[in-house]
């Protein structure tokens, strides 16, 4: 309903970066219904997230490239989170998180030392590491969580903002959990 009203007001808004952000937000709100027992919410949300991916793909060669990259990585994160929430395939969840990570790693060359990009990468690495920790693959967990820690240390040095400090503390806690398990 919100999207149809936006299209009436702003023409073909659905194919713009603003449309992608609006659709992402609607998908997030739809996904929240899953937690209230709406069994059709997951499929509706996935459909909306796929719309966002399509819009972002069309924005990669425009002035909106950076936003399209960040949003694409976040959509893959949502797909992975959906797999986790519905107790789907662990392998699929990791694959989605890795797709988002690949988008970020490609963008890292272009947007070096960008704090928002670093936060998204760290979050994806943390998600993968946490899954491996949960399934007792401490070698893989250590690999991903150490990568997240390195990014968080760099971000905290550059930005000195609360979000970077929070991520750094979280990464230290994750590594401490692994050290506790291995000692």
C-alpha positions in Angstrom: 0.0 0.0 0.0 2.8 2.4 0.9 4.7 1.6 -2.3 1.6 2.2 -4.5 1.1 5.5 -2.8 4.7 6.4 -3.4 4.4 5.5 -7.1 1.3 7.7 -7.4 3.2 10.6 -5.8 6.6 10.1 -7.4 6.1 8.3 -10.7 8.5 5.4 -11.1 9.9 5.7 -7.6 10.2 1.9 -7.4 13.2 1.9 -9.7 15.1 4.6 -7.9 17.4 4.2 -4.9 14.7 5.8 -2.8 12.4 3.2 -4.0 14.9 0.5 -3.0 15.2 1.9 0.5 11.5 2.2 0.9 11.0 -1.4 -0.4 13.7 -2.6 2.0 12.0 -1.0 4.9 8.6 -2.5 3.9 10.3 -5.9 3.6 11.8 -5.5 7.1 8.3 -4.6 8.5 6.8 -7.6 6.6 9.5 -9.9 8.1 8.6 -8.8 11.6 5.2 -10.2 11.1 6.8 -13.7 11.0 7.7 -13.3 14.6 4.0 -12.6 15.3 3.0 -15.9 13.6 2.3 -14.8 10.1 3.5 -17.8 8.1 3.3 -16.0 4.7 5.5 -13.1 5.9 8.7 -14.9 5.0 7.8 -15.4 1.3 6.4 -11.9 1.0 9.6 -10.4 2.6 11.8 -12.5 0.3 9.9 -11.3 -2.7 10.4 -7.6 -1.6 14.1 -8.2 -0.9 14.5 -9.6 -4.4 12.9 -6.4 -5.7 15.5 -4.4 -3.8 18.3 -6.5 -5.3 16.9 -5.8 -8.8 16.6 -2.1 -8.2 20.2 -2.0 -6.7 21.5 -3.9 -9.7 20.2 -1.1 -11.9 21.8 1.6 -9.7 25.4 0.2 -9.8 26.5 2.4 -12.7 24.9 5.6 -11.3 25.7 8.2 -8.7 23.8 5.9 -6.3 26.4 3.1 -6.6 27.6 3.3 -3.0 24.1 3.2 -1.5 23.3 0.3 -3.9 26.3 -1.6 -2.7 25.5 -1.2 1.0 21.8 -2.1 0.5 22.7 -5.1 -1.6 25.0 -6.4 1.2 22.3 -5.8 3.7 19.7 -7.7 1.6 22.0 -10.7 1.6 22.4 -10.3 5.3 18.6 -10.4 5.7 18.4 -13.5 3.5 20.9 -15.2 5.8 19.0 -14.0 8.9 15.8 -15.5 7.5 17.5 -18.8 7.1 18.6 -18.6 10.7 15.2 -17.5 12.0 13.2 -20.2 10.2 15.8 -22.8 11.2 16.6 -23.3 7.5 19.9 -24.5 6.0 23.0 -23.4 7.9 24.9 -23.7 4.6 22.4 -21.4 2.9 22.7 -18.8 5.7 26.4 -18.8 5.4 26.2 -18.6 1.7 24.0 -15.5 1.9 26.3 -13.9 4.4 29.3 -14.6 2.2 27.5 -13.1 -0.8 27.0 -9.9 1.1 30.6 -10.1 2.2 31.8 -10.5 -1.4 29.9 -7.4 -2.4 31.6 -5.5 0.4 35.1 -6.8 -0.3 34.7 -5.7 -4.0 33.6 -2.3 -2.9 36.4 -2.0 -0.3 38.8 -1.3 -3.2 36.7 1.6 -4.3 35.6 2.9 -0.9 38.7 2.3 1.2 38.4 3.1 4.9 34.7 3.8 4.6 33.3 3.3 8.1 29.8 2.3 7.1 31.2 -0.3 4.7 33.5 -1.6 7.4 30.6 -1.9 9.8 28.6 -3.9 7.3 31.6 -6.2 6.6 32.2 -6.7 10.3 28.6 -7.6 10.9 28.6 -10.2 8.1 31.9 -11.7 9.4 30.4 -11.8 12.9 27.3 -13.6 11.6 29.3 -16.3 9.9 31.7 -16.7 12.8 28.8 -17.0 15.2 27.2 -19.7 13.1 30.5 -21.7 13.1 30.8 -21.2 16.8 27.3 -22.5 17.4 28.1 -25.7 15.4 31.4 -26.1 17.2 33.7 -25.4 14.2 36.0 -23.3 16.2 38.7 -23.1 13.4 36.3 -21.4 11.0 34.7 -19.4 13.8 38.1 -18.1 14.7 39.0 -17.2 11.1 35.8 -15.1 10.6 35.7 -13.5 14.0 39.4 -12.6 13.8 38.7 -10.9 10.4 35.8 -9.0 12.1 38.1 -8.0 15.0 40.7 -6.6 12.6 38.1 -4.5 10.7 36.6 -3.3 14.0 40.0 -2.3 15.4 40.7 -0.3 12.2 37.2 1.3 12.2 37.6 2.3 15.9 41.0 3.9 15.2 39.6 5.8 12.2 36.2 6.9 13.5 36.3 6.8 17.3 32.5 6.7 17.2 30.2 4.8 19.5 29.2 2.3 16.9 32.8 1.4 16.0 33.6 1.0 19.7 30.6 -1.2 20.3 31.6 -3.4 17.4 35.1 -3.7 18.7 33.9 -4.7 22.1 31.6 -7.3 20.6 34.4 -8.7 18.5 36.7 -9.0 21.6 33.9 -10.8 23.5 33.4 -13.3 20.6 37.2 -14.0 20.5 37.2 -14.4 24.3 34.3 -16.9 24.0 36.4 -18.9 21.5 39.5 -18.7 23.7 37.4 -20.0 26.7 36.2 -23.0 24.6 39.7 -23.9 23.4 41.5 -23.6 26.8 
